Each structure stands twice: as structure tokens, then as C-alpha cells.
Amino acid sequence: MIEKLECPLCGRSKSKHYHRDARRDYFCCAECHLVFIPPDQRLNIIEEKAVYDQHQNKPDDPDYRKFLAQIFASVCEHIKPPARGLDFGSGPGPTLSLMFLEAGYNMAIYDPVYAPDESAFKSEYHFITATEVFEHLFFPGKEIERLTSILKPGGWLGVMTSRIPTELKFSDWHYIRDPTHVCFYTEKTFYWIASRYNLRLNYSDNDVYLLQKK
């Protein structure tokens, strides 16, 4: 078993084997507490897209909107329209951006598979959302650095991802069953992110993390 893999978030080689299931190995970084999949066990882009294409998330689905309302409401509490936002990882059926547009916000979207318009990174934003995205990132450190660089001072980065549970075994956690999920976060990981990127962390119990740029 290979130990001391380089962490895709902090870049340190302080990882140890954490878990193994029938398909993959999981390593945990001692520096930032990220749990991640080794690079050679990730899907390629074609295999990933095949999984994403099976998603049935649609803008007119009330249950999907209810799910997204968790991060939508949290962001709206801290910043008001007509603030400009970016929905990073908007997916095949952009819905959160539509909810913000309906509420009077100005929105842009970006998705590496379905909306790969790099011009989105040439603007600055009052807020950026990433809903069920961070667990898919091969290099979350690089992406966070890119996102915070286009976030206005005082702006907000809203992240929604299920954190590693403490009340049940990692092996029983549904989140690791998705083959496109390659990074898994703890509360300690988000405190590390806040410290590393000069952000102030404000998190909720619904797996919504709001980080404000200082």
C-alpha cells in the first residue's frame, strides 16, 4: 500500500491510508484532514460525464429546489440583490442560478462539462456558490485559489457538500458510493481552508459552509 500521497487540497505529503472498499482506497491528510481518492483510481472525464448525464435534476423540480434552498437561503441572509454571483459547477440543468435570478440577483454560471466558458473567471463577484461540487474536484486547492481570486473583498463563497459523519462508520456512508466523489471534507478541513485562504468561516448544520473573504 502506497502511503504519503500528496494531498490535492494542501499539497502536503502527510497522508495515511484511511479506508478501503471493493472499488477504491481512501487516504486522509494529517495537515488539512481531507480524505481523498488516489489519482489512479479516479474516473476519466468520459466516465464522469456518463454518470452526470444520469442525473435528473431539473429547474422545475420542486424537491430539487427545496434541496438547493438550503444554500440559497443562507447566501440571501448575507448579501442582497442586485449583487452579482457565480454558480460554479452549475451542472446539466442550472437551477440555483435561476433561483437567484428570480430573486433579483445578477448571475453567471460555469461548469467544466456543461458550461465550460472560461470568461466567467474574468469578472469579480459578490458571491460564488458551489453546490455538490467540492466532492468532485480533483484539485480542490487550485480551484479554491481560483475562486477566491475573483471574489470581491467581503464577498462570500458558499459551499454545499456532505461532511464526513461522526455518528456512523465511513464504510456505511452513502457519499462514498458515488464513483465521481473523490474528495471528502471534515469540519476541520473547512477551518483549514478558511485559515489558508484568508476567509472567515460561517457554517451550518445542513452541510452548507459560508466563507467570507476578509
FIDREN-167161 format. One record per residue (C-alpha): residue in one letter; x, y, z. Coordinates in Angstrom, 3 decimals. Last residue first. Layout:
BEGIN
<A; <X; Y; Z>>
...
# end
This chain:
BEGIN
<K; <-11.633; 39.207; 4.614>>
<K; <-13.347; 36.940; 2.110>>
<Q; <-16.363; 35.352; 3.726>>
<L; <-16.781; 31.594; 3.866>>
<L; <-20.268; 30.122; 4.044>>
<Y; <-20.463; 26.379; 4.538>>
<V; <-23.693; 24.466; 3.972>>
<D; <-23.668; 20.884; 5.239>>
<N; <-27.081; 21.418; 6.813>>
<D; <-25.683; 22.041; 10.299>>
<S; <-24.473; 25.479; 9.292>>
<Y; <-21.096; 27.062; 8.656>>
<N; <-19.679; 30.564; 8.994>>
<L; <-15.961; 30.556; 8.241>>
<R; <-13.999; 33.765; 7.780>>
<L; <-11.613; 33.623; 4.839>>
<N; <-7.915; 34.356; 4.475>>
<Y; <-7.255; 31.474; 2.072>>
<R; <-5.262; 29.206; 4.383>>
<S; <-7.246; 29.964; 7.542>>
<A; <-10.651; 29.428; 5.957>>
<I; <-9.490; 26.280; 4.181>>
<W; <-8.111; 24.877; 7.437>>
<Y; <-11.417; 25.603; 9.208>>
<F; <-13.130; 23.861; 6.314>>
<T; <-10.944; 20.793; 6.729>>
<K; <-11.591; 20.691; 10.474>>
<E; <-15.313; 20.393; 9.780>>
<T; <-14.497; 17.343; 7.704>>
<Y; <-14.345; 17.058; 3.948>>
<F; <-14.402; 14.282; 1.360>>
<C; <-12.669; 14.317; -2.003>>
<V; <-13.138; 11.864; -4.911>>
<H; <-16.898; 11.679; -5.476>>
<T; <-17.415; 10.662; -9.113>>
<P; <-17.700; 6.975; -8.148>>
<D; <-20.763; 7.713; -5.970>>
<R; <-20.766; 5.114; -3.200>>
<I; <-18.575; 7.296; -0.973>>
<Y; <-21.475; 9.608; -0.164>>
<H; <-23.713; 6.826; 1.157>>
<W; <-21.661; 6.468; 4.342>>
<D; <-21.597; 2.910; 5.669>>
<S; <-17.836; 2.443; 5.183>>
<F; <-17.186; 5.714; 6.997>>
<K; <-18.808; 4.207; 10.063>>
<L; <-21.626; 6.080; 11.685>>
<E; <-22.164; 9.059; 14.012>>
<T; <-19.071; 11.014; 13.019>>
<P; <-20.124; 11.829; 9.503>>
<I; <-17.713; 13.102; 6.855>>
<R; <-19.153; 16.359; 5.622>>
<S; <-21.834; 16.469; 2.968>>
<T; <-21.158; 19.250; 0.494>>
<M; <-22.614; 22.721; -0.013>>
<V; <-20.167; 25.557; -0.440>>
<G; <-20.969; 29.263; -0.400>>
<L; <-18.082; 31.636; -1.028>>
<W; <-18.998; 35.125; 0.139>>
<G; <-17.731; 38.596; -0.673>>
<G; <-16.157; 40.997; 1.825>>
<P; <-13.379; 41.740; -0.633>>
<K; <-14.673; 40.730; -4.101>>
<L; <-14.302; 37.100; -5.124>>
<I; <-12.321; 36.553; -8.321>>
<S; <-9.123; 35.391; -6.558>>
<T; <-11.182; 33.383; -4.064>>
<L; <-12.447; 31.183; -6.882>>
<R; <-9.029; 30.497; -8.396>>
<E; <-7.479; 29.667; -5.028>>
<I; <-10.412; 27.416; -4.214>>
<E; <-9.960; 25.654; -7.562>>
<K; <-6.235; 25.097; -7.048>>
<G; <-6.761; 23.657; -3.573>>
<P; <-9.679; 21.498; -4.721>>
<F; <-7.534; 19.578; -7.218>>
<F; <-9.533; 16.572; -8.466>>
<L; <-12.804; 18.282; -7.566>>
<H; <-15.907; 16.072; -7.367>>
<E; <-16.518; 16.403; -3.593>>
<F; <-16.312; 20.182; -3.979>>
<V; <-19.267; 20.290; -6.371>>
<E; <-22.462; 19.411; -4.503>>
<T; <-23.377; 23.102; -4.604>>
<A; <-20.578; 25.546; -5.335>>
<T; <-21.779; 29.126; -4.930>>
<I; <-19.851; 32.343; -5.539>>
<F; <-20.687; 35.728; -4.050>>
<H; <-20.033; 39.421; -4.638>>
<Y; <-18.308; 38.502; -7.873>>
<E; <-15.363; 39.620; -9.981>>
<S; <-15.151; 39.011; -13.719>>
<K; <-12.582; 37.289; -15.963>>
<F; <-13.296; 33.870; -14.460>>
<A; <-16.648; 33.542; -16.241>>
<S; <-14.746; 34.025; -19.494>>
<E; <-13.668; 30.394; -19.088>>
<D; <-16.933; 29.189; -20.626>>
<P; <-17.087; 25.467; -19.876>>
<A; <-20.888; 25.253; -19.422>>
<Y; <-21.778; 21.539; -19.412>>
<V; <-18.533; 19.744; -18.547>>
<P; <-16.296; 22.238; -16.721>>
<D; <-19.352; 24.066; -15.354>>
<Y; <-19.615; 27.828; -15.054>>
<I; <-22.574; 30.103; -14.471>>
<A; <-23.119; 33.858; -14.263>>
<M; <-25.757; 35.608; -12.198>>
<N; <-27.208; 39.019; -11.415>>
<Y; <-29.537; 38.842; -8.422>>
<G; <-33.218; 39.809; -8.473>>
<A; <-34.853; 36.863; -6.679>>
<E; <-35.733; 35.132; -9.955>>
<L; <-32.092; 35.408; -10.978>>
<F; <-31.036; 33.766; -7.709>>
<M; <-33.411; 30.857; -8.282>>
<L; <-32.171; 30.577; -11.862>>
<S; <-28.571; 30.348; -10.658>>
<L; <-29.611; 27.539; -8.318>>
<T; <-31.253; 25.689; -11.204>>
<P; <-28.720; 25.052; -13.942>>
<G; <-29.709; 21.778; -15.651>>
<P; <-26.566; 19.996; -16.872>>
<G; <-24.467; 21.079; -13.882>>
<S; <-23.875; 24.526; -12.371>>
<G; <-20.367; 23.708; -11.183>>
<F; <-19.584; 27.252; -10.053>>
<D; <-22.709; 29.403; -9.751>>
<L; <-21.277; 32.904; -9.984>>
<G; <-22.886; 35.887; -8.281>>
<R; <-23.534; 39.580; -8.816>>
<A; <-25.382; 41.528; -6.131>>
<P; <-28.713; 43.026; -7.230>>
<P; <-29.781; 41.774; -4.776>>
<K; <-28.852; 41.231; -1.114>>
<I; <-25.963; 39.526; 0.648>>
<H; <-25.777; 37.757; 3.995>>
<E; <-29.201; 36.219; 4.506>>
<C; <-29.528; 35.560; 0.770>>
<V; <-26.495; 33.268; 0.917>>
<S; <-28.032; 31.089; 3.631>>
<A; <-31.408; 30.995; 1.901>>
<F; <-29.903; 29.772; -1.382>>
<I; <-27.662; 27.249; 0.408>>
<Q; <-30.574; 25.379; 1.983>>
<A; <-32.950; 26.280; -0.824>>
<L; <-30.993; 23.931; -3.088>>
<F; <-32.770; 20.894; -1.586>>
<K; <-36.159; 22.587; -1.842>>
<R; <-35.415; 23.436; -5.460>>
<Y; <-34.628; 19.795; -6.132>>
<D; <-37.896; 18.757; -4.480>>
<P; <-39.849; 21.321; -6.505>>
<D; <-38.471; 20.013; -9.842>>
<D; <-38.963; 22.796; -12.408>>
<P; <-35.245; 23.600; -12.674>>
<K; <-34.353; 19.938; -13.349>>
<N; <-32.057; 17.468; -11.577>>
<Q; <-32.402; 14.036; -13.199>>
<H; <-28.770; 12.965; -13.044>>
<Q; <-27.892; 10.195; -15.494>>
<D; <-25.788; 12.535; -17.621>>
<Y; <-23.516; 13.071; -14.605>>
<V; <-22.554; 9.381; -14.557>>
<A; <-21.682; 9.280; -18.265>>
<K; <-19.885; 12.600; -17.806>>
<E; <-17.580; 11.030; -15.230>>
<E; <-16.718; 8.073; -17.467>>
<I; <-15.834; 10.428; -20.310>>
<I; <-13.806; 12.682; -17.993>>
<N; <-11.755; 9.805; -16.583>>
<L; <-12.771; 8.127; -13.346>>
<R; <-10.455; 8.369; -10.361>>
<Q; <-8.452; 5.414; -9.044>>
<D; <-5.067; 6.465; -10.454>>
<P; <-5.310; 9.831; -8.697>>
<P; <-5.620; 8.289; -5.217>>
<I; <-9.021; 9.049; -3.596>>
<F; <-9.281; 11.679; -0.881>>
<V; <-9.992; 12.355; 2.778>>
<L; <-9.147; 15.948; 3.725>>
<H; <-7.864; 16.443; 7.267>>
<C; <-5.877; 19.601; 6.385>>
<E; <-2.419; 18.540; 7.629>>
<A; <-2.792; 14.857; 8.537>>
<C; <-4.246; 14.128; 5.102>>
<C; <-6.532; 11.091; 4.947>>
<F; <-6.323; 8.465; 2.226>>
<Y; <-9.126; 6.415; 0.703>>
<D; <-8.687; 3.329; -1.455>>
<R; <-11.198; 2.254; -4.090>>
<R; <-13.532; -0.339; -5.552>>
<A; <-14.339; -3.061; -3.004>>
<D; <-13.687; -0.764; -0.052>>
<R; <-10.522; 0.562; 1.540>>
<H; <-10.162; 3.082; 4.336>>
<Y; <-7.792; 5.637; 5.851>>
<H; <-4.335; 5.102; 4.397>>
<K; <-2.089; 7.886; 5.531>>
<S; <-1.419; 11.325; 4.126>>
<K; <1.316; 13.780; 5.075>>
<S; <2.668; 14.608; 1.639>>
<R; <1.470; 18.207; 1.656>>
<G; <-0.239; 19.777; -1.342>>
<C; <-2.958; 21.437; 0.738>>
<L; <-6.022; 20.319; -1.211>>
<P; <-4.914; 17.534; -3.557>>
<C; <-2.867; 15.909; -0.750>>
<E; <0.355; 14.346; -1.990>>
<L; <0.384; 10.635; -1.226>>
<K; <2.241; 9.614; 1.910>>
<E; <1.495; 5.906; 1.794>>
<I; <1.348; 3.373; -1.030>>
<M; <0.000; 0.000; 0.000>>
# end
